[in-house]
Amino acid sequence: MRELDALRKLLEKREEYFDKRGALNSEGIKLLKIIARGAIRENPLRRKAFREALRERSYESVRKLAERLEELKGGLSPS
């Protein structure tokens, strides 16, 4: 899941993509929109999760998005 790797990059480079209050800066928003386009193209059911993260634009909302995608990834893989 490439978008999950990209979200991790976004979260790991907090000083680059978030301001000091923890809100996405313009570069972070651009990257999240690019990630969202690809992820939604693959699976339109992800639209709601990305919409919430883009509306809130906080570090916490992006972290929750990554957790949701990780859960989906885990739920789709064979046990």
N, CA, C and O atoms as a MOPAC input file, in Angstrom:
PM7 MOZYME 1SCF
protein

 N      0.84200 1    -1.16700 1     0.00000 1
 C      0.00000 1     0.00000 1     0.00000 1
 C      0.89700 1     1.24400 1     0.00000 1
 O      1.40300 1     1.66100 1     1.04200 1
 N      1.07700 1     1.80500 1    -1.15200 1
 C      1.98000 1     2.95100 1    -1.29900 1
 C      1.52200 1     4.17100 1    -0.52500 1
 O      2.34200 1     4.91100 1     0.01900 1
 N      0.20500 1     4.38500 1    -0.47100 1
 C     -0.27700 1     5.57400 1     0.23100 1
 C      0.03200 1     5.52100 1     1.72300 1
 O      0.23800 1     6.55800 1     2.35400 1
 N      0.06600 1     4.33200 1     2.28000 1
 C      0.41300 1     4.18700 1     3.69200 1
 C      1.86700 1     4.58800 1     3.93100 1
 O      2.18000 1     5.24100 1     4.92700 1
 N      2.74800 1     4.19900 1     3.02300 1
 C      4.15700 1     4.60500 1     3.12500 1
 C      4.29900 1     6.12300 1     3.00500 1
 O      5.08500 1     6.73800 1     3.72500 1
 N      3.54000 1     6.71400 1     2.10100 1
 C      3.60100 1     8.16400 1     1.91500 1
 C      3.05400 1     8.89100 1     3.14500 1
 O      3.58000 1     9.93400 1     3.53500 1
 N      2.00500 1     8.34800 1     3.75400 1
 C      1.47100 1     8.95800 1     4.97100 1
 C      2.48200 1     8.86600 1     6.10900 1
 O      2.62100 1     9.79900 1     6.90000 1
 N      3.17900 1     7.75300 1     6.18900 1
 C      4.22500 1     7.61900 1     7.21500 1
 C      5.30900 1     8.67100 1     7.01300 1
 O      5.79500 1     9.25600 1     7.98000 1
 N      5.68700 1     8.91100 1     5.76700 1
 C      6.68400 1     9.93900 1     5.46600 1
 C      6.18200 1    11.30300 1     5.93100 1
 O      6.92900 1    12.08200 1     6.52400 1
 N      4.92000 1    11.58000 1     5.65800 1
 C      4.30700 1    12.83900 1     6.05900 1
 C      4.35700 1    12.99100 1     7.59000 1
 O      4.65800 1    14.07000 1     8.09800 1
 N      4.06400 1    11.92000 1     8.30800 1
 C      4.05300 1    11.96400 1     9.76400 1
 C      5.46200 1    12.02700 1    10.35400 1
 O      5.68500 1    12.69700 1    11.36300 1
 N      6.40500 1    11.33700 1     9.73100 1
 C      7.78100 1    11.31800 1    10.24400 1
 C      8.47900 1    12.66300 1    10.05900 1
 O      9.31300 1    13.04700 1    10.87900 1
 N      8.14900 1    13.36600 1     9.00900 1
 C      8.77400 1    14.66300 1     8.73700 1
 C      7.85100 1    15.78900 1     9.18900 1
 O      7.49300 1    16.68400 1     8.42200 1
 N      7.49100 1    15.70900 1    10.43200 1
 C      6.51900 1    16.63600 1    11.00900 1
 C      6.92900 1    18.10200 1    10.83400 1
 O      6.09600 1    18.94400 1    10.49900 1
 N      8.20100 1    18.40300 1    11.05900 1
 C      8.65500 1    19.79500 1    10.95900 1
 C      8.59600 1    20.32800 1     9.53300 1
 O      8.56900 1    21.54100 1     9.32400 1
 N      8.57500 1    19.43500 1     8.55700 1
 C      8.53600 1    19.84000 1     7.15300 1
 C      7.11000 1    20.04900 1     6.63200 1
 O      6.87800 1    20.90800 1     5.78200 1
 N      6.16400 1    19.26700 1     7.13900 1
 C      4.80500 1    19.28000 1     6.59700 1
 C      3.73200 1    19.83700 1     7.53800 1
 O      2.57600 1    19.98000 1     7.14100 1
 N      4.10500 1    20.14800 1     8.77300 1
 C      3.15700 1    20.68100 1     9.75100 1
 C      3.73400 1    21.94900 1    10.36000 1
 O      4.95000 1    22.10100 1    10.47300 1
 N      2.84300 1    22.85900 1    10.75300 1
 C      3.32600 1    24.06300 1    11.42600 1
 C      3.50100 1    23.77600 1    12.92000 1
 O      3.28300 1    22.64800 1    13.36400 1
 N      3.88600 1    24.77500 1    13.68200 1
 C      4.18600 1    24.55500 1    15.09700 1
 C      2.94200 1    24.23500 1    15.92900 1
 O      3.06500 1    23.72300 1    17.04200 1
 N      1.75100 1    24.52700 1    15.40900 1
 C      0.51000 1    24.17800 1    16.10900 1
 C      0.03200 1    22.77100 1    15.77600 1
 O     -0.92600 1    22.28200 1    16.37500 1
 N      0.69400 1    22.11900 1    14.82800 1
 C      0.31100 1    20.76400 1    14.44400 1
 C     -0.65300 1    20.69700 1    13.27900 1
 O     -1.24900 1    19.64900 1    13.02800 1
 N     -0.81600 1    21.80200 1    12.56400 1
 C     -1.69600 1    21.82300 1    11.39200 1
 C     -0.86100 1    21.63700 1    10.12600 1
 O      0.28100 1    22.09100 1    10.05400 1
 N     -1.43500 1    20.97100 1     9.13800 1
 C     -0.73600 1    20.79800 1     7.86800 1
 C     -0.41700 1    22.14600 1     7.25000 1
 O     -1.26800 1    23.03500 1     7.21900 1
 N      0.80400 1    22.30200 1     6.75900 1
 C      1.13600 1    23.51800 1     6.01500 1
 C      0.80900 1    23.28500 1     4.54000 1
 O      0.28600 1    22.22600 1     4.19200 1
 N      1.09900 1    24.23300 1     3.68100 1
 C      0.71000 1    24.11500 1     2.27100 1
 C      1.36000 1    22.91600 1     1.58400 1
 O      0.72300 1    22.25300 1     0.76400 1
 N      2.61800 1    22.63200 1     1.90900 1
 C      3.28700 1    21.47100 1     1.30700 1
 C      2.65300 1    20.16700 1     1.79200 1
 O      2.50300 1    19.21600 1     1.02400 1
 N      2.29000 1    20.13500 1     3.05300 1
 C      1.63800 1    18.95200 1     3.60600 1
 C      0.27900 1    18.70600 1     2.98700 1
 O     -0.09400 1    17.56600 1     2.71000 1
 N     -0.46000 1    19.78400 1     2.77100 1
 C     -1.77200 1    19.66300 1     2.13800 1
 C     -1.62800 1    19.13900 1     0.71600 1
 O     -2.38200 1    18.26300 1     0.29200 1
 N     -0.66100 1    19.67600 1    -0.01800 1
 C     -0.42700 1    19.21000 1    -1.40300 1
 C     -0.12200 1    17.71800 1    -1.41900 1
 O     -0.68800 1    16.97000 1    -2.21700 1
 N      0.78300 1    17.28700 1    -0.52900 1
 C      1.16500 1    15.87800 1    -0.48300 1
 C     -0.02700 1    15.00600 1    -0.09800 1
 O     -0.23500 1    13.95000 1    -0.69500 1
 N     -0.80900 1    15.43300 1     0.88700 1
 C     -1.96700 1    14.64300 1     1.29600 1
 C     -2.99100 1    14.54000 1     0.16700 1
 O     -3.60900 1    13.48900 1    -0.00600 1
 N     -3.17900 1    15.60200 1    -0.59600 1
 C     -4.11200 1    15.55200 1    -1.72700 1
 C     -3.62700 1    14.59100 1    -2.81400 1
 O     -4.42600 1    13.87300 1    -3.41300 1
 N     -2.32500 1    14.58100 1    -3.06400 1
 C     -1.76900 1    13.64800 1    -4.05400 1
 C     -1.96600 1    12.20900 1    -3.59100 1
 O     -2.36000 1    11.34500 1    -4.37500 1
 N     -1.69100 1    11.95700 1    -2.30900 1
 C     -1.88100 1    10.61900 1    -1.74300 1
 C     -3.35000 1    10.21700 1    -1.85800 1
 O     -3.66900 1     9.09100 1    -2.23900 1
 N     -4.24200 1    11.15500 1    -1.52200 1
 C     -5.67600 1    10.87100 1    -1.55300 1
 C     -6.14100 1    10.52100 1    -2.95900 1
 O     -6.90200 1     9.57100 1    -3.14200 1
 N     -5.69100 1    11.28200 1    -3.95200 1
 C     -6.11500 1    10.99600 1    -5.33500 1
 C     -5.80200 1     9.56100 1    -5.73200 1
 O     -6.65800 1     8.85900 1    -6.27000 1
 N     -4.58100 1     9.13100 1    -5.46800 1
 C     -4.18800 1     7.77000 1    -5.82500 1
 C     -4.94100 1     6.71500 1    -5.03700 1
 O     -5.37400 1     5.70500 1    -5.59100 1
 N     -5.09500 1     6.95400 1    -3.73900 1
 C     -5.77100 1     5.98200 1    -2.88200 1
 C     -7.24900 1     5.85600 1    -3.24300 1
 O     -7.79100 1     4.75100 1    -3.27000 1
 N     -7.89600 1     6.97400 1    -3.51600 1
 C     -9.31900 1     6.94700 1    -3.85900 1
 C     -9.52900 1     6.33700 1    -5.23600 1
 O    -10.53500 1     5.66900 1    -5.47700 1
 N     -8.59300 1     6.56200 1    -6.13200 1
 C     -8.68000 1     5.94700 1    -7.45900 1
 C     -8.64200 1     4.42400 1    -7.32100 1
 O     -9.36000 1     3.71500 1    -8.02600 1
 N     -7.79600 1     3.92000 1    -6.40300 1
 C     -7.69900 1     2.47200 1    -6.16900 1
 C     -8.95500 1     1.92900 1    -5.49000 1
 O     -9.45100 1     0.85700 1    -5.84000 1
 N     -9.46200 1     2.68800 1    -4.51100 1
 C    -10.61300 1     2.23100 1    -3.74500 1
 C    -11.45400 1     3.43800 1    -3.32800 1
 O    -11.10000 1     4.13200 1    -2.37500 1
 N    -12.55300 1     3.69500 1    -4.02300 1
 C    -13.38500 1     4.86600 1    -3.73800 1
 C    -13.95600 1     4.90400 1    -2.31300 1
 O    -14.37600 1     5.96600 1    -1.85300 1
 N    -13.97800 1     3.77700 1    -1.61400 1
 C    -14.50000 1     3.74900 1    -0.24700 1
 C    -13.60100 1     4.49900 1     0.72900 1
 O    -14.01800 1     4.77200 1     1.85500 1
 N    -12.40100 1     4.83100 1     0.33300 1
 C    -11.47300 1     5.56500 1     1.19100 1
 C    -11.73900 1     7.06900 1     1.19400 1
 O    -11.14400 1     7.80100 1     1.98400 1
 N    -12.61900 1     7.52800 1     0.32500 1
 C    -12.88700 1     8.95800 1     0.17200 1
 C    -13.26100 1     9.62200 1     1.49800 1
 O    -12.75200 1    10.69900 1     1.80900 1
 N    -14.13600 1     9.00000 1     2.27800 1
 C    -14.60200 1     9.60300 1     3.52200 1
 C    -13.44500 1     9.80800 1     4.50600 1
 O    -13.34900 1    10.86200 1     5.13500 1
 N    -12.58200 1     8.82600 1     4.64000 1
 C    -11.45700 1     8.94000 1     5.57100 1
 C    -10.52400 1    10.07900 1     5.16300 1
 O    -10.07700 1    10.85400 1     6.00800 1
 N    -10.23600 1    10.17700 1     3.87700 1
 C     -9.36400 1    11.25800 1     3.40700 1
 C    -10.05200 1    12.60900 1     3.53500 1
 O     -9.40400 1    13.60300 1     3.86200 1
 N    -11.34500 1    12.65900 1     3.28300 1
 C    -12.07700 1    13.91800 1     3.39400 1
 C    -11.98400 1    14.45400 1     4.82400 1
 O    -11.77800 1    15.65000 1     5.02700 1
 N    -12.13400 1    13.57900 1     5.80400 1
 C    -12.04800 1    14.00500 1     7.20500 1
 C    -10.66500 1    14.56100 1     7.52800 1
 O    -10.54500 1    15.60000 1     8.17700 1
 N     -9.63000 1    13.87200 1     7.07600 1
 C     -8.25800 1    14.33300 1     7.34800 1
 C     -7.99100 1    15.67100 1     6.66400 1
 O     -7.34100 1    16.54200 1     7.24200 1
 N     -8.48000 1    15.83900 1     5.45400 1
 C     -8.26200 1    17.09800 1     4.74100 1
 C     -9.07800 1    18.24100 1     5.34200 1
 O     -8.66100 1    19.39700 1     5.27500 1
 N    -10.21100 1    17.93800 1     5.91700 1
 C    -11.02100 1    18.98000 1     6.54700 1
 C    -10.36700 1    19.45100 1     7.84700 1
 O    -10.29200 1    20.65200 1     8.10700 1
 N     -9.89400 1    18.50800 1     8.65800 1
 C     -9.28900 1    18.86500 1     9.94400 1
 C     -7.85900 1    19.38900 1     9.79400 1
 O     -7.45800 1    20.31800 1    10.49500 1
 N     -7.10100 1    18.79700 1     8.88800 1
 C     -5.72100 1    19.21300 1     8.59100 1
 C     -4.80000 1    19.23300 1     9.80600 1
 O     -3.89600 1    20.06400 1     9.88600 1
 N     -5.02300 1    18.32800 1    10.74600 1
 C     -4.18200 1    18.27200 1    11.93600 1
 C     -3.30000 1    17.02300 1    11.89400 1
 O     -3.57100 1    16.06500 1    11.17200 1
 N     -2.24800 1    17.07200 1    12.68600 1
 C     -1.35300 1    15.91800 1    12.78800 1
 C     -2.14000 1    14.70100 1    13.25800 1
 O     -1.96700 1    13.59500 1    12.74700 1
 N     -3.00800 1    14.92700 1    14.24000 1
 C     -3.80200 1    13.84300 1    14.80400 1
 C     -4.72900 1    13.21700 1    13.75200 1
 O     -4.87300 1    11.99500 1    13.71200 1
 N     -5.34700 1    14.02400 1    12.91500 1
 C     -6.25500 1    13.48700 1    11.89600 1
 C     -5.49500 1    12.67700 1    10.84400 1
 O     -6.00800 1    11.67700 1    10.34200 1
 N     -4.28600 1    13.10000 1    10.50900 1
 C     -3.47700 1    12.34800 1     9.54400 1
 C     -3.01300 1    11.03200 1    10.17200 1
 O     -2.95600 1    10.00100 1     9.50100 1
 N     -2.68200 1    11.07600 1    11.46900 1
 C     -2.27100 1     9.85700 1    12.17100 1
 C     -3.43300 1     8.85900 1    12.21900 1
 O     -3.23400 1     7.66300 1    12.00300 1
 N     -4.63800 1     9.34600 1    12.49900 1
 C     -5.81700 1     8.47800 1    12.53000 1
 C     -6.08600 1     7.87700 1    11.14900 1
 O     -6.46400 1     6.71100 1    11.03700 1
 N     -5.89100 1     8.67000 1    10.11000 1
 C     -6.06300 1     8.18500 1     8.74000 1
 C     -5.09300 1     7.04200 1     8.46900 1
 O     -5.48000 1     6.01200 1     7.91600 1
 N     -3.85100 1     7.22100 1     8.85200 1
 C     -2.84900 1     6.16900 1     8.65000 1
 C     -3.24100 1     4.90600 1     9.41200 1
 O     -3.07800 1     3.79800 1     8.90000 1
 N     -3.75300 1     5.06500 1    10.62300 1
 C     -4.19700 1     3.90100 1    11.40100 1
 C     -5.35300 1     3.18400 1    10.71900 1
 O     -5.38300 1     1.95400 1    10.67100 1
 N     -6.30700 1     3.94900 1    10.19100 1
 C     -7.44300 1     3.33900 1     9.48600 1
 C     -6.97800 1     2.55000 1     8.27100 1
 O     -7.43100 1     1.43100 1     8.03400 1
 N     -6.07100 1     3.14300 1     7.50600 1
 C     -5.57200 1     2.44500 1     6.32200 1
 C     -4.78800 1     1.19600 1     6.71300 1
 O     -4.83900 1     0.18100 1     6.01800 1
 N     -4.06800 1     1.27200 1     7.81800 1
 C     -3.32000 1     0.10800 1     8.30800 1
 C     -4.30000 1    -1.00200 1     8.69700 1
 O     -4.05300 1    -2.17300 1     8.41100 1
 N     -5.41100 1    -0.63900 1     9.34900 1
 C     -6.42700 1    -1.61700 1     9.70800 1
 C     -7.02500 1    -2.27100 1     8.46500 1
 O     -7.22100 1    -3.48500 1     8.42000 1
 N     -7.31100 1    -1.44700 1     7.45700 1
 C     -7.85900 1    -1.98100 1     6.20400 1
 C     -6.87900 1    -2.93600 1     5.55000 1
 O     -7.26400 1    -3.98800 1     5.04000 1
 N     -5.62700 1    -2.56600 1     5.57000 1
 C     -4.58600 1    -3.41400 1     4.98700 1
 C     -4.53600 1    -4.74300 1     5.72200 1
 O     -4.45100 1    -5.80100 1     5.09900 1
 N     -4.58800 1    -4.68700 1     7.03600 1
 C     -4.55000 1    -5.90400 1     7.84200 1
 C     -5.78500 1    -6.76100 1     7.62800 1
 O     -5.70200 1    -7.98900 1     7.62800 1
 N     -6.93100 1    -6.11600 1     7.44600 1
 C     -8.18100 1    -6.85300 1     7.24500 1
 C     -8.26600 1    -7.50100 1     5.87900 1
 O     -9.01700 1    -8.46000 1     5.69800 1
 N     -7.51200 1    -6.99700 1     4.91200 1
 C     -7.58300 1    -7.53600 1     3.56000 1
 C     -6.57900 1    -8.65100 1     3.31000 1
 O     -6.73600 1    -9.42100 1     2.36300 1
 N     -5.55500 1    -8.74600 1     4.14200 1
 C     -4.53500 1    -9.75500 1     3.90100 1
 C     -4.98600 1   -11.10500 1     4.46100 1
 O     -5.64500 1   -11.16100 1     5.50000 1
 N     -4.63200 1   -12.18700 1     3.77300 1
 C     -5.02700 1   -13.51200 1     4.23900 1
 C     -4.29700 1   -13.87600 1     5.52500 1
 O     -3.13400 1   -13.51400 1     5.70300 1
 N     -4.97100 1   -14.59100 1     6.41900 1
 C     -4.37500 1   -14.98400 1     7.70400 1
 C     -3.76500 1   -16.34900 1     7.62200 1
 O     -3.21800 1   -16.84100 1     8.60900 1

